[in-house]
Amino acid sequence: MPFIADNIISENNLTATTISATTYLGLPIDIRVTGGTYSNGTAIFRNNTGGTFNVTGFVSADTYVTAYTYSNNTFTIKQNNNKVDLSALINTMTGLTVTGSISATTISATTFYGNASGLTNITAASVEVSTSASVTTTSVTQVLLSGMSALTTNITYLALFSGVFNSSNAAAVITVSFYLNGNILPASSRPCQFANQTEVTLVDKIINAPSGSTVEVRWSTTGPGTASAINRSLILI
């Protein structure tokens, strides 16, 4: 690099212990930031040479939730700054406890706890079994009347039974009863004595019968002789 000293330019190397000068020509200048401004996500910096440079990509505001919706099992969260919606599928809940009110067009469940007060349009699933097959018994203890057994799907029912019976001995007493899970419902028991074919009807309320409980009609005869049954049906409503 040329060297200037008292208007003397040297193209060769200059060796000296000390060089003193007021102005250096042709040497690089340090460039440093002297200030800057920020506007709408862009920072504009100034340097000591008068030049500027920009830095972009700043988020202009905090991102936060602006709204949320729930429809067709999808929970959606909306955000500001044109951020995309966040969504989650919610179609299964276990152990959900609600302390307030639930409003719904349709509620479907296998079991409702409590007395279901306030619920409307609740239709119990009715159960019906029937047969016209003829059967007989000489048992003095209560046994299942063939075909007259049903499983519950609700907790409370009105149980109805109707059947046609006969006895070979007019003095014999035929007893027909409801049983729940193997236990007699005492108020339902009907002892009958007749000389001709007769219809026997039972009506009773069954409570505390969780889904899957067994409701039966059982019968017996004091004899001697044979009791018989034909057309019969058991209905739980």
C-alpha positions as CSV (number, residue, x, y, z in Angstrom):
1,M,0.0,0.0,0.0
2,P,1.4,3.5,-0.8
3,F,2.7,5.5,2.1
4,I,2.4,9.3,2.2
5,A,4.7,11.5,4.3
6,D,5.1,15.2,3.6
7,N,3.7,14.7,0.2
8,I,6.2,11.9,-0.5
9,I,4.7,8.6,-1.7
10,S,6.7,5.5,-1.3
11,E,5.7,2.3,-3.1
12,N,8.2,0.3,-1.1
13,N,8.0,-0.9,2.5
14,L,8.6,1.6,5.2
15,T,10.4,0.5,8.4
16,A,10.3,2.8,11.4
17,T,10.3,2.6,15.2
18,T,7.6,5.3,15.5
19,I,5.1,6.7,13.0
20,S,3.3,9.8,14.0
21,A,0.5,11.3,11.8
22,T,-2.6,13.3,12.2
23,T,-4.6,11.5,9.4
24,Y,-4.4,8.0,8.1
25,L,-5.6,7.6,4.6
26,G,-6.9,4.3,3.1
27,L,-7.1,2.5,6.4
28,P,-10.5,0.6,7.2
29,I,-13.0,2.3,9.6
30,D,-14.7,0.3,12.4
31,I,-18.4,0.1,11.8
32,R,-20.7,0.1,14.9
33,V,-24.4,0.5,15.7
34,T,-25.2,3.9,16.9
35,G,-29.0,3.7,17.2
36,G,-32.2,2.2,15.8
37,T,-36.0,2.2,15.7
38,Y,-38.7,-0.5,15.8
39,S,-42.1,-0.5,14.0
40,N,-44.6,-3.2,13.1
41,G,-42.3,-6.2,13.6
42,T,-39.2,-4.6,11.9
43,A,-36.1,-3.1,13.7
44,I,-34.1,-0.5,11.7
45,F,-30.5,-0.1,12.9
46,R,-28.2,2.9,12.1
47,N,-24.4,2.8,12.1
48,N,-21.6,5.3,12.4
49,T,-21.2,5.5,8.6
50,G,-24.8,6.6,8.2
51,G,-25.9,3.3,6.8
52,T,-28.9,1.3,8.0
53,F,-29.9,-2.4,8.1
54,N,-33.2,-4.1,8.9
55,V,-34.1,-7.1,11.1
56,T,-37.6,-8.6,10.6
57,G,-39.6,-11.5,11.9
58,F,-40.5,-10.0,15.3
59,V,-44.0,-11.0,16.6
60,S,-45.9,-7.7,16.8
61,A,-48.0,-8.8,19.8
62,D,-48.6,-11.6,22.3
63,T,-50.5,-14.6,21.1
64,Y,-53.5,-15.5,23.2
65,V,-56.8,-17.3,23.1
66,T,-59.7,-15.3,21.7
67,A,-62.5,-17.9,21.7
68,Y,-63.3,-21.6,21.8
69,T,-66.1,-23.8,20.5
70,Y,-67.3,-27.4,21.0
71,S,-69.3,-29.2,18.2
72,N,-69.6,-32.8,17.2
73,N,-67.1,-33.9,19.8
74,T,-64.4,-31.4,18.6
75,F,-63.1,-28.8,20.9
76,T,-61.6,-25.8,19.0
77,I,-59.4,-23.0,20.4
78,K,-59.1,-19.7,18.3
79,Q,-56.1,-17.4,18.6
80,N,-55.1,-13.8,17.6
81,N,-52.4,-12.8,15.1
82,N,-54.0,-15.0,12.4
83,K,-52.7,-18.1,14.2
84,V,-54.3,-21.4,13.0
85,D,-57.0,-22.9,15.2
86,L,-56.1,-25.6,17.7
87,S,-58.5,-28.5,18.0
88,A,-58.9,-31.7,20.0
89,L,-61.3,-34.7,19.6
90,I,-63.2,-35.3,22.8
91,N,-65.5,-38.3,22.4
92,T,-64.8,-40.4,25.5
93,M,-64.9,-39.3,29.2
94,T,-64.4,-41.5,32.3
95,G,-65.5,-40.5,35.8
96,L,-66.9,-37.2,34.7
97,T,-68.5,-35.2,37.5
98,V,-70.7,-32.2,36.8
99,T,-71.7,-30.0,39.7
100,G,-73.9,-27.7,37.6
101,S,-76.5,-28.5,34.9
102,I,-76.2,-30.5,31.7
103,S,-78.3,-29.5,28.7
104,A,-78.6,-32.0,25.9
105,T,-81.0,-33.0,23.2
106,T,-80.3,-36.7,23.7
107,I,-78.7,-38.5,26.7
108,S,-78.0,-42.2,26.2
109,A,-76.8,-44.4,29.1
110,T,-77.1,-47.9,30.4
111,T,-77.6,-46.8,34.0
112,F,-78.9,-43.6,35.6
113,Y,-78.0,-43.2,39.3
114,G,-80.4,-41.5,41.7
115,N,-84.1,-41.1,41.3
116,A,-83.8,-39.5,37.8
117,S,-86.0,-36.6,38.9
118,G,-86.4,-33.9,36.3
119,L,-85.7,-36.3,33.4
120,T,-88.5,-36.5,30.8
121,N,-89.2,-38.9,27.9
122,I,-87.5,-41.7,29.7
123,T,-88.7,-45.0,28.2
124,A,-87.8,-48.2,30.0
125,A,-86.7,-51.1,27.9
126,S,-89.5,-53.6,28.2
127,V,-88.9,-57.4,28.3
128,E,-91.3,-60.0,27.1
129,V,-91.2,-63.8,26.9
130,S,-94.1,-66.1,26.0
131,T,-94.8,-69.7,25.0
132,S,-97.8,-71.9,24.2
133,A,-95.9,-75.2,25.0
134,S,-97.8,-77.4,27.4
135,V,-95.9,-78.4,30.6
136,T,-96.8,-80.3,33.8
137,T,-95.5,-80.6,37.3
138,T,-96.1,-82.6,40.5
139,S,-93.5,-80.7,42.5
140,V,-94.7,-79.6,46.0
141,T,-91.9,-77.0,46.1
142,Q,-91.6,-74.0,43.7
143,V,-89.9,-74.8,40.4
144,L,-89.4,-72.7,37.3
145,L,-92.4,-72.6,35.0
146,S,-90.9,-73.5,31.7
147,G,-90.1,-70.5,29.4
148,M,-91.0,-68.0,32.1
149,S,-87.5,-66.4,32.8
150,A,-86.2,-63.0,31.8
151,L,-83.2,-60.8,32.4
152,T,-83.6,-57.2,33.4
153,T,-82.0,-54.2,31.6
154,N,-83.3,-51.5,34.1
155,I,-83.6,-51.3,37.8
156,T,-87.4,-51.0,38.4
157,Y,-90.1,-52.8,36.6
158,L,-93.8,-53.5,36.7
159,A,-94.0,-57.3,36.2
160,L,-97.0,-58.9,34.6
161,F,-97.8,-62.6,34.2
162,S,-100.7,-64.4,32.7
163,G,-101.1,-68.1,32.1
164,V,-103.7,-70.8,31.7
165,F,-103.6,-73.7,34.3
166,N,-105.4,-76.9,35.0
167,S,-105.2,-79.7,37.6
168,S,-106.0,-83.4,37.5
169,N,-107.2,-83.1,41.1
170,A,-109.8,-80.4,41.9
171,A,-108.7,-80.5,45.6
172,A,-105.1,-79.7,44.8
173,V,-103.8,-76.1,45.3
174,I,-101.5,-74.7,42.6
175,T,-99.3,-71.8,43.7
176,V,-97.7,-69.3,41.2
177,S,-95.1,-66.7,42.2
178,F,-92.6,-64.2,41.0
179,Y,-88.9,-64.7,41.9
180,L,-86.0,-62.2,41.6
181,N,-82.5,-63.7,41.5
182,G,-83.8,-66.9,43.2
183,N,-85.7,-65.1,46.0
184,I,-89.5,-65.2,46.1
185,L,-91.5,-61.9,46.0
186,P,-94.0,-62.9,48.8
187,A,-96.7,-60.4,47.8
188,S,-96.8,-61.9,44.3
189,S,-97.7,-65.4,45.3
190,R,-101.1,-66.7,44.3
191,P,-102.5,-70.0,45.5
192,C,-105.3,-71.3,43.3
193,Q,-107.8,-74.2,43.6
194,F,-110.0,-75.1,40.7
195,A,-111.7,-78.0,38.9
196,N,-111.5,-76.6,35.4
197,Q,-109.0,-74.8,33.2
198,T,-108.4,-71.3,34.7
199,E,-106.3,-68.3,33.9
200,V,-104.0,-67.0,36.6
201,T,-102.6,-63.4,36.6
202,L,-99.8,-61.9,38.6
203,V,-98.9,-58.2,38.9
204,D,-96.0,-56.9,41.1
205,K,-93.5,-54.1,41.2
206,I,-89.9,-55.1,41.0
207,I,-87.3,-52.7,42.4
208,N,-83.5,-52.8,43.1
209,A,-83.0,-55.2,40.1
210,P,-79.7,-54.1,38.4
211,S,-79.3,-54.9,34.8
212,G,-78.8,-58.6,34.3
213,S,-81.0,-59.7,37.2
214,T,-83.2,-62.8,36.7
215,V,-87.0,-62.6,37.0
216,E,-88.8,-65.9,37.0
217,V,-92.3,-67.3,37.4
218,R,-92.3,-70.5,39.5
219,W,-95.1,-72.9,40.4
220,S,-95.9,-75.8,42.6
221,T,-98.9,-78.1,43.5
222,T,-100.0,-79.6,46.7
223,G,-101.2,-82.7,44.9
224,P,-102.0,-85.4,44.7
225,G,-102.3,-85.3,41.0
226,T,-100.7,-83.3,38.2
227,A,-100.8,-79.5,37.5
228,S,-100.5,-78.4,33.9
229,A,-100.0,-75.0,32.1
230,I,-100.4,-74.0,28.5
231,N,-100.5,-70.4,27.0
232,R,-98.5,-68.0,29.2
233,S,-96.4,-64.8,29.0
234,L,-94.1,-62.8,31.3
235,I,-93.8,-59.0,30.6
236,L,-91.5,-56.5,32.4
237,I,-92.3,-52.8,31.7
